[in-house]
Amino acid sequence: MSCVLGFDVGSRLTGVAIGNAFTASARGLTTIAVREGEPDWQQLDRLRTEWLPETLIVGLPLTLDGTEQPASRNARRFAAQLQQRYGLPVVLVDERHSSQEAALRFAAARGAGLKRRRDAATIDAEAAAIIVERWLGGADALPADVADR
């Protein structure tokens, strides 16, 4: 397996990242608009066709103590839709603190002059990259009984 796509599911935007298993690296690609609970499937179809991922990684938002929260349902629903639409393996990965880490990375890049305030929309894609990096780095996928709830 070499190429994976990762997702940080949000209520208005979903961040998308690309990961490479050979290099164990990931980078943010883009954000996908979410309208009335549905992502822009045409844009997702284009990304899948362009990158030909072998696995899809979806961040599962959990509370600090590891329990599910209302946003977890949206992530699970999105993961199920991805699996049904593309027939690819879909892995759920604990995404706790990924958005905060992405914001810190953005602030550091901005401080170094590498990013501008207008680039803030890329934070969701950076959060998706962090989720992919965790999985590539050996973070376990959530157990099947958790993934199937």
Secondary structure, 3 states (H helix, E strand, C coil): CCEEEEEECCCCEEEEEEEECCCCEEEEEEEEEEECCEECHHHHHHHHHHHCCCEEEEEECECCCCCECHHHHHHHHHHHHHHHHHCCCEEEEECCCHHHHHHHHHHHHHHCCCCCHHHHHHHHHHHHHHHHHHHHCCCCCCCHHHHCC
